[in-house]
Amino acid sequence: MTGFWSTAARVAGYLRPRWPARSPAIAGPALSHGVSVVIPSRNGRHLLEAQLPGIMRQNPPQVVVVDNGSDDGTAEYLRAAWPAIEIESSAVPLSFARAVNRGLARTRYSHLCLLNNDMLVEPGFFDALARPFERIPNLFCATAQILFPPGVRREETGKAVMAQAAPEDFPVRCDEPLPGEDLTFVLYGSGGCSLYDVAMLRALGGVDEAYDPAYVEDLDLGYRAWQRGWPSVYVAGAVVEHRHRATTSRYYTQQELDRILEINYLKFLARAVASPKVFRRLWAQALRRLPGELLPEACRIALAGGSRYTLECAEEEFLALTDGSVAAFPGGAPEGEIAIVCVDELRPPSPDLLARHAEVVVVRGDGAAAGKWYRAATRWSPAPRPR
């Protein structure tokens, strides 16, 4: 029976219908320059008690906690301890996407920082995330470097790429940043510790609420922004410590979380990927990895289809930039040029090369790979242009 459903899922992917764009732009009031912080929290009072002092010491002009169906006294704690914080309350638990959109609706500032309640921010966090928006044209998202507590394996880093080392691997992963690496293009910013341009978020229609209860919504958001020519970058100097899955693990088993991840990834492929060629390649990879019991759901997701987009940036182009083969390094000559270096394995450039350039971009591969980065650099990198 698995063979039947596998064939059906491949055929359904081939037939995937396309519909008009699903996410109309969100209207909103004029925005003041600054950062709004939105923190979805479900029964996370103990996490907020650890997190909020580090946030409030940095004086963001607006902080909104989306009290997401909590019964642990979160709202009472916030009113007593942090009266300046705005509380957006839901009597019932919302998905991550719905909770974020509730916070987005209250945003009054030009940039929105999404934070999970299990992220502890280091000093200078918001300023570090904001600086790339002053340098990089049409920047959509700046995402933080993610560390884990001592003794805990680093499962996330902030440098999100789409690449598979083996067919059984999940196709999206976080690579370990190299020493000195900064402002490398990434596929998306983690929804738990990223700064977004609010006008662009509104134009995208907010976070897609099809992703329930959580996972992959940030991948979808970053991918749809790239389609419009709005990139995301990794920011080494904005650092958080992640107490991994401190909320989700209380409500779902590991098996349930794995299933949610796979289903939502299929939804992402069907809903967000525009190019038929790219979709069929990624869909076939997903089916090869998918457990047999999920194949009927894959058929349903493919036949539900996705939106038809007019692309400003070819998916093959930004996927090549965010497949883990590129790393950027700020140099020591602010008025210098950008150097592109082709290598067999990614490694930091020499101190001499860094000293003579404004930025050095290391590309794993041949001249064709470097050419892809050059074309992107002419679109997004600040002057001067690379040579």
N, C-alpha and C positions, 0 to 999 in steps of 0.2 A: 504493500500500500504506500510505503514511503516513496517508491519509484514513481507512482502515479502523481502524488502531490508535488514531488520535485519537478516533474515535467509541467504540471499545471502552473506552478509558481513561475517557471521560466516563461511559459506562454503568456501568463498574466502580465509579467514585466514587459514583454514585447508589446502588448496591447495597451499598456498604461495610457489612459486618457489624459488630456490636458484641458484645464479649465481656465477661465479668466482669473486674474490675480485674486488671491483669497484674502488679502490683508489690506483693506483700505487705510489710507493715511489717517492718523489720529490728529484731530484738531486740538489746539491748546492755547493757553494764554502766552503772551510774550514772556521770554525767559531772561532773568538777570544772569550776569556772568558769575559763575561759581560752581560749587559742587553740592549736589543733593546726594545723601546717602540713604539707601533703602535696604533694610534687613528683614527678610521674611523669617519668622520664628514660630515654631510649634513646640509648646512646652519646653522652651529653651531658656527659662529664667536663669538657671545656673550658668549657662553659656554666656548670656548677655552680661551677667555680673562680672565675668572675667574679661569680656570683650570691650564693653562700652567705655571704661576709663581711658584706654588707649586711643579710642576714636575721639572722645570729647576733648582730650588734651590738645588735639590738632584743630579744634574750632571750625569744623565744617558748618556752613551757614544753615543747613537743613539736614536733619536726621529723621527718617520715618521708619518705625518698626511696624511691620505688618504682623499683628498678633493673630496667628493663623490657627484658630480653633483651640487655643491653649486653655487649660484648666489648672495651671500651676501658679496662678497669681502674677503672671507676667505684667499685665496692665497695671495692677496695683503697685507693683515694684517700680515700674517706669514712672508713674505719676509721683511717687514719693521721692525717688532717688534722682530722676532726671526730668524735671518738669518741662524743660525746653524741647524734649523729644516729642515728635508727633506720633500718635498711635492710630493706625488704621486697623480696625478690628473686624474679624470675621468669626461668627459664632460656630462655624463648621470649618474643618480643615480644607484648605484649598490646595490645588496642585502648585508646584513651584512657579509655573508660568502665570497662573492666575494671581498668585500672591504678588509677583513682581509687577504685573500690570496694574494692580490696585495701588501699589506704591508709585508707579510711573504717573498715574493720574494726578497724584498730589505734588509732583515735582515742580519746583519753581525756578530751578537754576539750569544753566546751559549744559551741564554735564552730570551724569547720574552714575554713582558708584554703587554697584550691587555687591553686597557682602553676605555670605552665609554667616549664621550666628556662631559657627565654630571656627571662624577665622580671627586670629589675633594680629592686629596690624602693628608694624614697627614705626618708630618716629619718622616723620617726613613722608609717610605713605601717600597721602593725597597729592602733595606737591610733586612728588616723583611721577605719579600717573598723569598729572595734568601737563607737565612740560612737553611731552611729544606732540601734543595737539598744537603747540606753537610752532613746530618745525615741519611737520609732515602734512602735506596737502590732503584734504578730504579724509583725514583719519577718523575712523569709526570707533575704534576701541583700543585702549591701552590696558594690557593685562599684567598682573603682578607675578613676581617670582614666589613660588609656593615652597615653603619648607615644612618639615614634619618634626614632631618632638624628638628629642634625643632617643636613640634606640629603636625608632620606628622607621620601617622601610619607606623611602620616598616614592610614593605612588604617583604623585603629580609634581610638576615643576613650573607650569605656566607656559612652557614652550610646546604648544600643541601642534602636531603634524599629522598628516594622513599618509601612512606608509605601512606596508605589511612585510615583515621579515619572512613569514611562513603563512600558508593558506589558512591555518587554524587560528591565526592571530586576529584580534579585533583590529579593524583598519585604522583607528584613530588612537594615538598614543601621545604621551608627553616625553620628549627627549631631555636628557640631562644637558643643561646649558654649559658651554665651555667657559673657562675662566676669561673674564673680560668681555664676554658677549653681551650685547645690548641692542635693542631696537630691531631685532630680527623679525621679519614678517612671520606671523603665525596664522593658522587657519581660522582660529576663533579665540576669544577670550573666555576664560572660565567665568561662568555666571556667579561664582562665589567670591570673586575678588577682582573685578574689572571696572574700568571707567569708560562710559559710553557718551557719545554726542547725542543729546536728547532730541534735537531736531531730526537727526537721522533715525533714531529709534521710532519717533512718531511717524516718519515717512514709511518705515517698514511695517507699520501697524502694530508695533510692540512685539512682545514675545508670543510665539505661536502656542495657543492653548491646547493644541492637539496632543502635546507631549505630557502624558499623565501617568503617574503622579510627578515624576521628575526624570531627569537625564535627557541629554541630546538637544534640549531647547537652546542651549548656548551655541552648540555646533550649528544648528539651523540658522540662528540669528547671524553669526559671523559669516556663514556661507552666503546668505542672501545679501549681506552688505557687500561682500567681495563682488558679487554679481553686478552690483551697481558701481563698482570701482572704488569702494570705500574699504581700505585695508584695516587690519589689526596688527599690533606689534607687541612683542614681549619687552617688559621693562624690568631690568635687573635690579634697579635701585628701589623699587616698590616691593617690600617684602612682607609676607604674611606667614604665620604658622598655622597649619591646618590640623585640627583635631578631627581626623577623617571620619565622615559619615556618622558624626555624633548624633544626628537627628534621624536619618533614614534607617540606620541599623536598629533603632528601637522599635520600628514599626514593620519592618520587612526582614525576612530571612535572606541569606546570601543567594540562595537559589531564586527567590522572587526578584531580588535586585538584578541578577544576571538576566532573567527573562525580560524584565522591564527595559533594560538596556538594549537588548537585541530587537525587541518590538519597536521601540522608539527610533532605533537606527534605521529600520526598514521604512518607518514613516518619513524620516528625514529624506531618504533616497527618493521615495515616491513623490513627496510634496515639494522638495526644494531643488533637486537637481534638474536643470533645464535641458542640457545637451543629451539627446538620445544616445549618442555614443558613450558619453561618460556614464550615464545612468545604467546602460546595459552592462558595462564593464563592472561597475561597483555592485550592481544587483547580482550578477553572476557570482562575484566573490562572496557576497553575503549568503547566498543560497548554499554554496559549498561548505560554509562554516555552520549553517543553521541547524539546530537539533530538529529531528524529523517531526516532532509533535508541534512545532511552530510553523511548518510549511503551509497548512490551511490558512493560518492567519496572514502569512505572506501573500497568498493569493488575494485575500480580501483587501489588503492594504494597496497592492499594486492596482487592482481594479477600481479602487476609490480614486486613484489618480492624483494629480497635483496641478499646480498653477502654471500658466504659460507666461514666461517672462521675456522682456526685451533686455538683453544683456548689454551692459556697458563694458564688461571685462570678461573675456573668454574664460570658461571654467578650466580648460586645459592650462591656461597661463597661470592663474593663481594657485592651482593645485601643484604645478611644477615649482612654484615659489615656496610652498608650504609642505613639502614632502620630506623635510628633514635634511635636505642636501645643501642648505644655505645657512650661513651664520654671519652676522654683522658685528663689527667691533668699532667703537668710536676711537678716533685717532687723536694725535696731539697737535694737529695743525688746523685750527678752526677755519682758516681761510684757504686751506688746501683743497685738493681734489679727492674724489673717491676712487680707490683702487679695487679692482676685481681680480681675485687670484683663484685659479683652478688647481685643485688638489685631488689626490687619490682618497685621502681620509681627512675629515674635518679636524682642524687643529687651530689654535690661536696663531695669528700672524706674528712675525718677529717684531721685537721692540723698535728696531730701526724703521721697518715699514710703517708701523703705527705712528711713529714720530713725524713722518714726512707727509701724512695724509689726514684729511678730515675724518675719513672712515675707510675701513678695509672690509670688503665683503669676500668671504671665503666660500667657494662653490665647489662641491664635490662633483667631479665629472669633467667633461671636455669643454671646448669652446661653445658648443651648442647650448649647454646648460648655462654658461656665463652669459650668452646672448639673451636668454630668457630673462635673467635677472636684469641685464642692462635695459631691456625694453620696459620692464617694470620700474626701474629706477628713474627713467625719464618721465614717468607718470607721477610717481609718489615721492621720490626722495627730494629733500631740499637742495637748492643750489649750493655749491657747484655740482655740475653733472659728472658722472663717472667717466673714466677713460680706460 
